[in-house]
Amino acid sequence: MAAPKSSTPLLKDELDIVIPTIRNLDFLEMWRPFFQPYHLIIVQDGDPSKTIKVPDGFDYELYNRNDINKILGPKANCISFKDSACRCFGYMVSKKKYIFTIDDDCFVAKDPTGKEINALEQHIKNLLSPSTPFFFNTLYDPYRDGTDFVRGYPFSLREGVPTAVSHGLWLNIPDYDAPTQLVKPLERNTRFVDAVMTIPKGTLFPMCGMNLAFNRELIGPAMYFGLMGDGQPIGRYDDMWAGWCIKVICDHLGLGVKTGLPYIWHSKASNPFVNLKKEYKGIYWQEELIPFFQSVALPKDCTTVQKCYMELSKQVKAKLGKVDDYFNKLADAMVTWIEAWDELNPSGAAAGAPKVSAK
Amino acid sequence: MSQVIIKDDEVDIVIGALQSDLTSFMEAWRPMFSRFHLIIVKDPDLKEELKVPGGFNLNLYTKSDMDKVVDSSSSTISFSGYSCRYFGYLMSRKKYIISIDDDCIPAKDSKGELIDAVAQHITNLTTPATPFFFNTLYDPFSEGTDFVRGYPFSLRSGVECGLSCGLWLNLADYDAPTQALKPSARNSRYVDAVLTVPARTMLPLSGINIAFNNELVGPTLLPAFRLAKEGKFRWETVEDIWTGMCAKVVCDHLRLGVKSGLPYVWRQERGNAVESLKKEWEGVQLMEEVVPFFQSVRLSEAAVTAEDCIAEIAASVKEQLGRSNPMFARAAENMVEWIKLWKQVRSL
């Protein structure tokens, strides 16, 4: 049973907020009370000659495409262009332990009492408390105030495991695929589900990058958002690809992935016809990808995230290369990403070496 | 999702009576129960006459009915205490069964309206479940929501739901140590969601507020594992936990879904957790041993019905767990006997 915390640590020197943008950062004004203590990493997509104004008072670093090319050299080809997948460059250059990433069309939501939700604070709570992937707690996250493990929950599993990822949700415009958007253009998510829960081991989920936080030390190198956008045959599968990879690796390393609170208010509905074009191939490829990820087995000697990820890239090439040549390129990009990550983060200690040993 | 049409004659509401005066319980549930047929089963240990208000379509079963069906001299199956409801399951011929503990009354939702737990359970059971991939917006078949981007299209028709596990406001279903350490802890959080518990993930089934598809999984809800000093408070039992793990294995194998979440019921104050803590805990410790077993047990392709599955689980329990402790061997025997009884009663 977790003792309730009187206040959540700010982690202001341990967390970076990574924001991809191609338009502007006006949305930051609304988030100012919650975000101002933190360092921002802005990844500017699209035309590097355009100036993106950051509202006054924020401490930030900004990278455009020229900066990415300069820093990574030939390895820059693993970072997507003209797609928010480029945000993962921000994860790579960060020097902090935790990352929170949010889209520039996401605003502060209100809970049912009308109170504004500090999404970042909730993500921090999620990340700093354990996860419970081995047995489902019917009262959801047992470490939250006002709840606990239910009768019948094995006592031997009540310590939980470290939480690597906190996946938040969205009120208003829901994150639907293009076909669903076309069929239900007016549907809005108005249901506030007051729960956080661990996604069980062995179960995959569709990860959305709009409102996401993670422990960079535990899982950072696996948060590669793939090859999307300009020159690529697919889009809107960046966060999903990362989500399947991190889930398989978290399951292997005994780390937890939580989903649920916090909610943000998603304001902009993207064009479903444009989305359909981007997603089209993915809709078919997905049917091959899911069985692949569901049956991935990582060898016991993959004890770090980098090793797991390199092994995964080999299996992607071997098993998905025949689905489309895109996956051969993606597998190569995964390797490039890890090489770039290790170059920019040469601490020597590989990420994701938790106290709990791999299964 | 359009309104689910329920044929009233497809539902049995089975109530295990552990208290003799059911008047306030039945009156509280009257608006939700009165359409349906009820089966009330009296705890064979209860000495007093049952008091049940009129105006319900119900069958009442007592110890004498149980003795006609189960020969207590040769059987180790016990219907004592919370297990009395299983006799009701044995007797029911309906497609859907809903069971609620007799110390629970309707709860109110976040808008202050009384929750029709029966209707919600039936909705859960008659809409598909999605055990093979987690939908981050929870039950995609609920009103106002859907599958999220990235949910595989081939998995969107879902599978049939075998079991619906509801929750409780006020007194939550905590074990005795937890409740004893937090005596004033009450569950006041209304989580407006139903979700499918993923395949191959175990959960603690609480018998307080459940419903199931009797045609698909009926024989799985069985009385098999009892603590030596099982009592009349939920935190003095683990029988539903054992049954729940069997049921999850069966549902996973038969590709049926198990849902958890809504509906909530309001659970009234009863009992003293500290007093319960003083009792023997051998059985609870034993339950820790069974978790790895249930997480890894696999059934053969030949097991295509719930009865087949239970028979295989019982054989595995006997072989793998029975050797270390006679309580497990007895549980396995009870399971085998239950299947025989089940078939026998239905062939009459």
Interface residues (C-beta under 8 A of the other chain):
Chain A: M1 P112 F134 F135 F136 N137 T138 L139 Y140 G146 T147 D148 F149 V150 R151 G152 Y153 P154 F155 S156 L157 H167 L169 P174 D175 Y176 D177 T180 K184 E187 R188 N189 T190 R191 F192 V193 D194 A195 I199 P200 K201 G202 T203 L204 F205 P206 M207 C208 R236 Y237 D239 M240 G243 T259 E279 I283 Q286 E287 I290
Chain B: S110 F133 F134 N135 T136 L137 Y138 S142 G144 T145 D146 F147 V148 R149 G150 Y151 P152 F153 S154 L155 C165 L167 A172 D173 Y174 D175 T178 L181 K182 A185 N187 S188 R189 Y190 V191 D192 A193 V197 P198 A199 R200 T201 M202 L203 P204 L205 S206 R234 W235 V238 D240 I241 G244 S260 M287 E288 V291 Q295
